[in-house]
């Protein structure tokens, strides 16, 4: 039986991304889980669990407590796949990155976002000066230390026309990265507050997404596409497509009931569907 679990560590973050699904107000409230609570959570997960996602906020803000927690994960869940979501900035400190690499479970991937190949554009999105250089150095440090890294690119109004350039930067700067995931936007929190600055129609992004994906694959980089309705995805990219939206958040439009490929489609985020009312293109 497939079993997946999520462990939330903290809502605090050292970035404040313009399209974060949490809001500024949420970020201002301290909601960090205690070390004992984290240990209790991991001890409650069956030892045959398939997958555990560790998320926040920014988990690395727990610093040494995170390392202790990861060491327990390593000892208790020896065959479980882990994904830790991070902005990567803490790993610019090589000493911390090294301690992290020594503490992690056997099968752990760190998912880190990069939004542009340009410092100013990336920092404008994170609303944190210096975040680009810290993230880039953090990724390089992890790769050097043998940690598997997944680069995540959230597709926004400000970056979708430059995905090809970003793909070239990744190829040049981050070999051998495990994979690159392109992510559709979830219109909640900051993303909803800044909708006019971040939202771009699915149909407008596809030619740029296709070009960047083709470039990465041609250079030996695995790619995945998350959070898109399948009817908007070029068939050339179907091999990269993932049904990624969690069950409680996914919604379909009424027209989707007639679509022959609905069972393969990940649908829409409920919040995004309510805020945008996109046209659908059911396969009849």
C-alpha positions as CSV (number, residue, x, y, z in Angstrom):
1,X,0.0,0.0,0.0
2,X,1.3,3.4,-1.0
3,X,1.7,5.6,2.1
4,X,2.7,9.3,2.1
5,X,3.1,11.7,5.0
6,X,3.9,15.4,5.4
7,X,5.7,16.9,8.4
8,X,5.3,20.7,8.9
9,X,8.3,22.2,10.8
10,X,7.7,26.0,10.9
11,X,5.8,28.8,9.2
12,X,8.8,31.1,9.6
13,X,10.9,31.9,6.5
14,X,13.9,34.1,5.7
15,X,12.3,34.9,2.3
16,X,8.9,36.5,1.6
17,X,8.2,35.4,-2.0
18,X,5.7,37.4,-3.9
19,X,3.7,34.3,-4.9
20,X,4.0,32.3,-1.7
21,X,0.7,30.5,-0.9
22,X,1.0,31.8,2.6
23,X,0.4,35.4,3.4
24,X,2.6,38.0,5.1
25,X,0.4,37.8,8.1
26,X,0.9,34.1,8.4
27,X,4.7,34.6,8.2
28,X,4.6,37.1,11.0
29,X,3.1,34.6,13.5
30,X,5.5,32.2,15.1
31,X,4.4,28.6,14.6
32,X,7.5,26.5,15.0
33,X,7.0,22.9,16.0
34,X,9.1,21.8,19.0
35,X,11.8,19.3,18.7
36,X,9.9,16.8,20.8
37,X,6.8,17.3,18.7
38,X,8.8,16.6,15.5
39,X,10.2,13.4,17.1
40,X,6.7,12.3,18.1
41,X,5.5,12.9,14.5
42,X,8.3,10.8,13.0
43,X,7.9,8.0,15.5
44,X,4.2,7.8,14.6
45,X,5.0,7.1,10.9
46,X,5.0,3.4,10.0
47,X,8.5,2.1,9.2
48,X,7.3,0.9,5.8
49,X,6.1,4.4,4.7
50,X,6.8,5.1,1.1
51,X,7.3,8.8,1.2
52,X,7.7,11.7,3.7
53,X,7.7,15.4,2.7
54,X,9.3,17.8,5.2
55,X,8.1,21.4,4.7
56,X,7.5,24.8,6.2
57,X,8.1,27.8,6.0
58,X,11.8,27.2,5.9
59,X,12.8,24.0,7.7
60,X,16.5,24.9,7.9
61,X,15.7,27.8,10.3
62,X,15.5,25.1,12.9
63,X,19.3,24.7,12.4
64,X,20.7,22.0,14.8
65,X,17.2,20.8,15.8
66,X,16.6,19.9,12.1
67,X,19.8,17.8,12.0
68,X,18.8,15.9,15.1
69,X,15.3,15.3,13.6
70,X,16.8,14.1,10.3
71,X,19.2,11.7,12.1
72,X,16.2,10.1,13.7
73,X,14.5,9.8,10.3
74,X,17.6,8.2,9.0
75,X,17.7,5.6,11.8
76,X,14.0,4.8,11.9
77,X,12.9,5.0,8.2
78,X,15.7,3.4,6.3
79,X,13.8,2.7,3.1
80,X,11.6,5.7,3.0
81,X,11.9,8.4,0.3
82,X,12.2,11.9,1.7
83,X,11.6,15.3,0.1
84,X,12.7,18.4,2.1
85,X,11.4,21.7,0.7
86,X,13.8,24.6,1.2
87,X,14.9,27.9,-0.3
88,X,18.4,26.6,-0.1
89,X,19.9,29.8,1.5
90,X,21.1,28.2,4.7
91,X,23.2,25.7,2.7
92,X,25.4,28.6,1.5
93,X,27.1,28.0,4.9
94,X,29.4,25.1,3.9
95,X,29.8,23.9,7.4
96,X,26.0,23.6,7.9
97,X,25.6,22.0,4.5
98,X,28.2,19.4,5.5
99,X,26.5,18.7,8.8
100,X,23.2,18.4,6.9
101,X,24.7,15.9,4.4
102,X,26.0,13.7,7.2
103,X,22.6,13.7,9.1
104,X,20.1,13.0,6.3
105,X,18.3,9.7,5.5
106,X,19.5,7.4,2.8
107,X,16.9,8.5,0.2
108,X,16.4,12.3,0.6
109,X,16.0,14.9,-2.1
110,X,16.2,18.7,-1.3
111,X,13.7,20.7,-3.5
112,X,15.0,24.3,-4.0
113,X,13.4,27.0,-6.1
114,X,15.2,29.3,-8.5
115,X,13.1,31.9,-10.3
116,X,15.5,33.5,-12.7
117,X,19.1,33.4,-14.0
118,X,19.3,37.0,-13.0
119,X,20.1,38.1,-9.4
120,X,17.8,41.2,-9.4
121,X,14.8,39.3,-10.8
122,X,15.2,36.4,-8.4
123,X,15.6,38.7,-5.4
124,X,12.5,40.8,-6.5
125,X,10.4,37.6,-6.4
126,X,11.8,36.4,-3.0
127,X,11.7,40.0,-1.7
128,X,15.0,39.3,0.0
129,X,18.2,40.9,-1.1
130,X,21.1,38.5,-1.6
131,X,18.9,35.4,-1.8
132,X,19.9,34.6,-5.3
133,X,23.6,34.2,-4.5
134,X,22.9,32.3,-1.3
135,X,20.6,29.9,-3.1
136,X,23.0,29.3,-5.9
137,X,25.9,28.7,-3.5
138,X,23.7,26.5,-1.4
139,X,22.8,24.3,-4.3
140,X,26.4,24.0,-5.4
141,X,27.5,23.1,-1.9
142,X,24.8,20.3,-1.6
143,X,25.7,18.8,-5.0
144,X,29.4,18.9,-4.1
145,X,28.6,17.0,-0.8
146,X,26.6,14.3,-2.7
147,X,23.1,15.5,-1.7
148,X,20.4,15.0,-4.3
149,X,18.9,18.4,-5.4
150,X,15.7,19.0,-7.3
151,X,15.4,22.5,-8.7
152,X,11.9,24.0,-8.7
153,X,10.7,26.8,-11.0
154,X,7.4,28.4,-10.3
155,X,6.0,29.9,-13.5
156,X,5.1,33.6,-13.1
157,X,4.3,36.6,-15.2
158,X,7.8,37.9,-14.6
159,X,9.8,34.8,-15.6
160,X,7.8,32.7,-18.1
161,X,9.3,34.3,-21.2
162,X,12.8,33.6,-19.9
163,X,12.5,29.9,-19.1
164,X,14.9,29.0,-21.9
165,X,17.6,31.3,-20.4
166,X,17.0,29.9,-16.9
167,X,17.3,26.3,-18.3
168,X,20.6,27.2,-19.9
169,X,21.8,28.7,-16.5
170,X,20.9,25.5,-14.7
171,X,22.7,23.3,-17.3
172,X,25.8,25.4,-17.0
173,X,25.8,25.9,-13.2
174,X,24.3,22.8,-11.5
175,X,25.6,19.6,-13.0
176,X,24.6,17.0,-12.0
177,X,21.3,18.2,-10.6
178,X,18.8,15.4,-10.0
179,X,15.9,17.0,-11.9
180,X,14.1,20.2,-12.7
181,X,10.4,20.6,-11.8
182,X,8.3,23.3,-13.4
183,X,5.4,24.4,-11.2
184,X,2.1,26.0,-11.9
185,X,0.9,28.7,-9.5
186,X,-1.4,28.2,-6.5
187,X,-3.4,31.4,-6.0
188,X,-3.5,31.7,-2.3
189,X,-1.9,34.0,0.3
190,X,0.7,36.3,-1.2
191,X,0.0,34.9,-4.7
192,X,-3.6,36.0,-4.5
193,X,-2.8,39.4,-3.0
194,X,-0.3,39.9,-5.9
195,X,-2.4,38.2,-8.6
196,X,-2.0,41.0,-11.1
197,X,1.8,40.8,-10.8
198,X,2.2,37.0,-10.8
199,X,-0.6,35.3,-12.7
200,X,-0.1,34.3,-16.3
201,X,-2.6,32.1,-18.3
202,X,-1.6,28.5,-18.8
203,X,-1.9,28.8,-22.6
204,X,0.5,31.7,-22.8
205,X,3.3,29.8,-21.0
206,X,3.3,26.6,-23.0
207,X,5.6,27.5,-25.9
208,X,8.2,28.8,-23.5
209,X,7.8,25.8,-21.2
210,X,8.2,23.5,-24.1
211,X,11.4,25.2,-25.3
212,X,13.0,25.1,-21.8
213,X,12.0,21.5,-21.2
214,X,13.4,20.4,-24.6
215,X,16.7,22.1,-23.8
216,X,17.1,20.5,-20.4
217,X,16.2,17.0,-21.7
218,X,18.6,17.4,-24.6
219,X,21.3,18.1,-22.1
220,X,20.5,15.1,-19.9
221,X,18.4,16.8,-17.2
222,X,15.2,15.0,-16.1
223,X,12.1,17.3,-16.0
224,X,8.7,17.2,-14.5
225,X,5.6,19.4,-14.8
226,X,3.4,20.0,-11.8
227,X,0.1,21.8,-11.2
228,X,-1.1,22.2,-14.8
229,X,-4.4,20.9,-16.3
230,X,-3.5,18.3,-18.8
231,X,-5.6,19.8,-21.6
232,X,-3.2,22.8,-21.7
233,X,-0.1,20.7,-21.9
234,X,1.6,20.1,-25.3
235,X,1.6,16.3,-26.0
236,X,5.4,16.5,-26.3
237,X,5.5,17.2,-22.6
238,X,3.0,14.5,-21.4
239,X,6.0,12.3,-20.5
240,X,7.0,14.9,-17.9
241,X,3.5,15.5,-16.5
242,X,2.6,14.7,-12.9
243,X,-0.7,14.6,-11.1
244,X,0.6,16.7,-8.2
245,X,-2.3,18.6,-6.5
246,X,-3.3,17.0,-3.3
247,X,-6.8,15.5,-3.2
248,X,-8.3,18.0,-0.8
249,X,-7.2,20.9,-3.1
250,X,-8.0,19.6,-6.5
251,X,-11.0,20.7,-8.5
252,X,-12.4,20.3,-12.1
253,X,-14.7,22.4,-14.1
254,X,-18.1,21.0,-15.1
255,X,-17.0,20.6,-18.7
256,X,-14.2,18.3,-17.5
257,X,-16.7,15.4,-16.8
258,X,-16.8,14.8,-20.6
259,X,-13.1,14.6,-21.1
260,X,-11.6,11.2,-22.1
261,X,-8.3,11.9,-20.3
262,X,-9.8,13.2,-17.0
263,X,-8.4,10.2,-15.1
264,X,-4.9,11.2,-16.2
265,X,-5.3,14.9,-15.4
266,X,-4.2,16.6,-12.2
267,X,-7.0,19.3,-12.5
268,X,-6.8,22.8,-10.9
269,X,-6.0,24.1,-7.5
270,X,-9.4,25.0,-6.0
271,X,-8.2,28.5,-5.1
272,X,-6.8,29.1,-8.6
273,X,-9.9,27.8,-10.3
274,X,-12.1,30.2,-8.2
275,X,-9.9,33.2,-8.9
276,X,-9.3,32.7,-12.7
277,X,-12.1,30.7,-14.2
278,X,-9.9,29.4,-17.0
279,X,-11.3,27.9,-20.2
280,X,-10.9,24.1,-20.4
281,X,-10.3,22.0,-23.5
282,X,-11.8,18.6,-22.8
283,X,-10.7,15.7,-25.1
284,X,-14.1,14.4,-26.4
